[in-house]
Amino acid sequence: MIKTIHSHHHHLGWNAANTPALTVAPGDSVELELMDASGNRIKRSDDACVIASLAAENANPLTGPVYVDGAEPGDTLVVEIEEFSHSDWGWTAIIPGFGLLDQEFTEPLLHISEYDDKQIRFTGDITLPTRPFAGTIGVSPDTRETLSAIPPHHHGGNMDFCGFVAGTTMYFPVAVEGALFSVGDGHAAQGDGEVCGTAIETCLGIRVKLSLLKNRSLPTPAARIPGMPDTGEALVTTGIGPDLMAAARDAVKYMIDQLGHEYGMPPELAYCLVSCTGNLHIAEVVNAPHWTVVCVLPEACFNRA
């Protein structure tokens, strides 16, 4: 039986002291209802006046946490994203003081889009493909002081990478007993960078299967994705931190490590391969003070019999 966590089982920020909403065994699947980034404070009928009522401390409520039996520090939590369910509308906003061009765009704006499982009607003559994903997903860091859910950290969080769609398998470094997995910040679509600070923000449902890799840890989250629009199945590594260049270096270094683990490649050859076929994406450049860079390497280059 698949267990469900409703959106009223949510918390604001990351804290190992958060009480689990559910305990599961490795191999169990869980359905979680996700609030949007505003905590469902924005309604379809609202206008830009609602933006002034939003507070950063209420952003990105997280459904969970889920306690996974047997998860211990030094393990890896494996999260298979099996399916998303979705609403039929979402919002995009310019929030004064937030976004890559916050000095140029200082007035609030709220834009409502309608969508189905195929396309988003951004305006009457602009449509976008629907690609739902959870902008914020991860496990608890080892802290009893609440960390904001706005910036990502090495445990995951608000990475805002649009490639983490259904069919993705994610890997998170476990830092506390039970892992304490949480997820939120539903998106119907987003471009790399999320440059205005918001995407097509929406309520989603997500079904995940949770399992463990014992005694194997990662420096930051990694994934295997079903593919970006221009690639097939691919490996993904992440670099997260306050410096974009350092984050880019980390993403590449962790991909080199991953290729050694997955395919036994020596580091020098792996470095060359990443340069020839890997792609760096700025997943988000707005969740101060930490930015997310991902390295995506298509697995089609490996001739596997």
C-alpha positions in Angstrom: 0.0 0.0 0.0 1.3 3.5 -0.9 1.2 5.9 2.0 0.2 9.5 1.5 1.4 12.7 3.3 -1.0 15.6 2.9 0.2 19.2 2.5 -0.8 20.1 6.0 2.1 18.0 7.2 4.6 20.6 6.2 7.5 22.5 7.8 9.3 25.7 7.1 13.1 25.3 6.7 15.5 22.4 7.4 16.0 21.1 11.0 16.9 17.6 12.2 14.5 18.2 15.1 11.5 18.3 12.8 9.0 15.6 13.8 8.6 12.9 11.1 5.2 12.9 9.4 5.7 9.3 8.4 8.1 6.4 8.9 8.7 4.0 6.0 10.9 1.0 5.3 13.4 1.0 2.4 11.6 0.1 -0.8 8.4 1.8 0.2 6.6 4.3 -2.1 5.1 7.5 -0.7 2.8 10.1 -2.2 3.3 13.6 -1.0 1.0 16.6 -1.6 3.1 19.8 -2.3 2.2 23.4 -1.6 3.4 26.0 -4.0 6.3 28.3 -3.1 4.0 30.8 -1.5 2.4 28.3 0.8 -0.7 28.5 -1.4 -1.2 32.1 -0.4 -1.5 33.2 -4.0 -4.9 32.5 -5.6 -5.8 32.3 -9.3 -7.9 35.5 -9.0 -5.1 37.6 -7.3 -3.2 40.5 -8.8 0.2 42.0 -8.0 -1.0 43.5 -4.8 -0.7 40.1 -3.1 3.1 40.1 -3.6 3.5 42.6 -0.8 2.0 40.1 1.7 4.6 37.4 0.9 7.3 36.9 3.5 10.6 35.1 2.9 10.3 33.1 6.1 7.1 31.5 4.7 8.6 30.5 1.3 8.9 27.0 0.0 7.0 25.0 2.7 8.2 21.4 2.7 6.0 18.3 2.9 7.4 15.8 5.3 9.7 14.8 6.7 9.8 11.1 6.0 11.8 8.9 8.3 13.5 6.0 6.5 14.2 3.0 8.7 17.8 2.1 8.8 19.1 5.3 7.3 22.3 6.4 9.1 24.9 9.1 8.5 27.3 8.0 5.8 24.5 6.3 3.8 22.9 7.5 0.6 19.1 7.9 0.3 17.9 6.9 -3.2 14.8 8.7 -4.3 13.0 7.4 -7.4 10.6 10.0 -8.7 7.8 7.7 -10.1 5.1 10.2 -11.0 3.8 13.7 -10.6 0.1 14.8 -10.5 -0.7 18.4 -11.1 -3.1 21.3 -10.8 -4.4 23.3 -13.9 -2.9 26.7 -13.2 0.2 28.3 -11.8 1.8 31.7 -11.3 5.0 33.6 -12.1 5.9 36.7 -10.2 8.4 39.5 -10.0 9.1 40.0 -6.3 10.9 43.3 -5.6 14.4 42.6 -4.2 14.5 39.1 -5.6 15.8 37.7 -8.9 18.9 38.1 -11.0 17.8 41.5 -12.3 16.4 42.8 -9.0 18.0 46.2 -9.5 16.3 46.7 -12.9 12.8 45.2 -12.1 11.6 46.9 -8.9 7.8 46.7 -9.3 5.8 43.7 -8.4 4.1 41.6 -11.1 1.9 38.5 -11.0 1.2 36.5 -14.1 -1.2 33.5 -14.1 -0.9 30.6 -16.6 -3.2 27.7 -17.2 -1.9 24.3 -18.1 -2.7 20.6 -18.7 -0.4 17.6 -18.9 0.9 18.6 -22.3 1.3 22.4 -22.5 1.2 25.6 -20.6 -0.8 28.6 -22.0 1.6 31.3 -20.9 -0.4 33.9 -22.9 -3.0 33.6 -25.7 -0.2 33.1 -28.3 2.7 31.7 -26.2 2.7 28.0 -25.1 5.3 26.1 -23.2 5.7 22.3 -22.7 4.6 21.1 -19.3 7.5 19.5 -17.4 6.6 19.3 -13.7 9.3 18.9 -11.1 9.9 19.8 -7.4 12.1 22.7 -7.0 13.0 21.9 -3.4 13.9 18.3 -2.5 16.4 16.8 -0.1 17.2 15.4 3.3 17.9 17.1 6.6 21.3 18.5 7.4 22.7 17.7 10.8 21.5 20.9 12.6 19.1 21.8 15.3 18.9 25.4 14.1 16.4 25.9 11.3 18.0 26.6 7.9 15.9 28.7 5.5 14.4 26.7 2.6 15.4 29.4 0.1 19.1 28.6 -0.5 20.1 25.0 -1.4 22.8 23.3 0.6 25.0 20.2 0.3 22.0 18.1 1.5 19.9 19.3 -1.4 17.0 21.7 -0.9 16.1 24.4 -3.3 18.2 23.3 -6.2 15.6 24.3 -8.8 16.9 22.0 -11.5 14.3 21.5 -14.2 15.7 18.2 -15.3 14.5 16.4 -12.1 11.3 15.2 -13.8 9.4 11.9 -13.4 11.6 9.0 -14.1 14.6 10.6 -12.3 16.5 8.7 -9.6 18.2 11.0 -7.1 20.9 10.3 -4.6 21.2 12.3 -1.3 23.9 12.2 1.3 22.4 11.1 4.6 23.5 13.2 7.6 21.0 12.3 10.3 19.3 9.1 11.5 16.3 8.3 9.3 17.5 10.8 6.6 14.3 12.9 7.1 13.3 13.4 3.4 11.2 16.4 2.5 10.0 18.0 -0.7 8.1 21.1 -1.9 8.1 24.0 -4.3 6.1 22.5 -7.2 6.8 23.8 -10.7 5.0 23.1 -14.0 8.0 24.3 -16.0 11.2 26.4 -15.6 14.2 27.5 -17.6 17.7 27.1 -16.4 18.6 29.8 -13.9 15.1 30.7 -12.9 16.2 34.2 -13.5 13.3 36.2 -12.3 13.2 34.1 -9.1 10.0 32.2 -9.9 8.9 29.6 -12.5 5.4 28.3 -13.2 4.8 27.9 -9.5 2.0 25.4 -8.8 0.7 22.7 -6.5 1.8 19.2 -7.3 1.5 15.7 -6.1 4.6 13.5 -6.2 5.1 9.8 -5.7 8.6 8.6 -4.8 10.2 5.3 -3.9 12.7 5.5 -1.1 15.6 3.1 -0.6 19.2 3.1 0.7 22.8 2.6 -0.4 24.5 1.6 2.8 27.9 2.9 3.7 28.2 5.1 0.6 28.2 8.8 0.9 28.2 11.7 -1.6 29.5 15.3 -1.3 26.3 16.7 -2.8 23.2 15.3 -4.5 23.5 13.4 -7.7 21.0 11.9 -10.1 20.2 9.8 -13.2 17.6 11.6 -15.3 15.5 10.3 -18.2 16.8 13.2 -20.3 16.8 16.9 -21.0 15.1 17.9 -24.3 18.4 17.4 -26.1 19.7 14.3 -24.4 18.6 10.8 -23.5 19.3 9.2 -20.1 22.0 11.1 -18.3 24.1 11.3 -15.2 23.9 14.5 -13.1 26.2 15.9 -10.4 25.7 19.1 -8.5 27.9 21.9 -7.3 26.2 24.1 -4.7 27.7 27.2 -3.0 28.1 31.0 -2.9 30.6 31.2 -5.8 29.4 30.1 -9.3 32.9 29.2 -10.5 33.5 27.1 -7.4 30.1 25.4 -7.9 31.0 24.7 -11.5 34.3 23.1 -10.6 32.6 21.0 -7.9 30.0 19.7 -10.4 32.7 18.7 -12.8 34.9 17.1 -10.1 31.9 15.1 -8.7 31.1 13.9 -12.2 34.7 12.7 -12.6 34.3 10.8 -9.4 30.9 9.4 -10.5 32.4 8.1 -13.8 35.1 6.4 -11.8 32.6 4.8 -9.6 30.1 3.8 -12.3 32.4 2.9 -15.2 35.9 2.5 -13.7 37.3 5.4 -15.7 40.6 7.0 -14.6 40.2 10.6 -13.6 42.2 12.0 -16.5 40.1 10.2 -19.1 36.9 11.1 -17.3 37.9 14.8 -17.3 38.4 14.7 -21.0 35.1 12.9 -21.6 33.2 15.6 -19.5 34.8 18.2 -21.7 33.8 16.5 -24.9 30.1 15.6 -24.1 29.2 16.9 -20.6 27.0 20.0 -20.2 27.1 22.6 -17.4 23.8 24.2 -16.5 23.1 27.0 -14.1 20.1 25.4 -12.4 19.4 28.5 -10.4 21.2 31.8 -9.8 18.6 33.5 -7.5 18.5 31.5 -4.3 21.0 33.6 -2.4 23.5 33.0 -0.9 24.0 29.7 -2.7 23.8 29.0 -6.4 23.4 25.6 -8.1 25.4 24.3 -11.1 24.7 20.9 -12.5 26.9 18.8 -14.8 24.8 16.6 -17.2 26.5 13.8 -19.1 24.5 11.7 -21.6 25.0 8.0 -21.0 24.4 7.2 -24.7 28.1 7.6 -25.3 28.7 4.3 -23.4 28.3 1.3 -25.7 26.8 -1.2 -23.2 26.0 -4.6 -24.6 
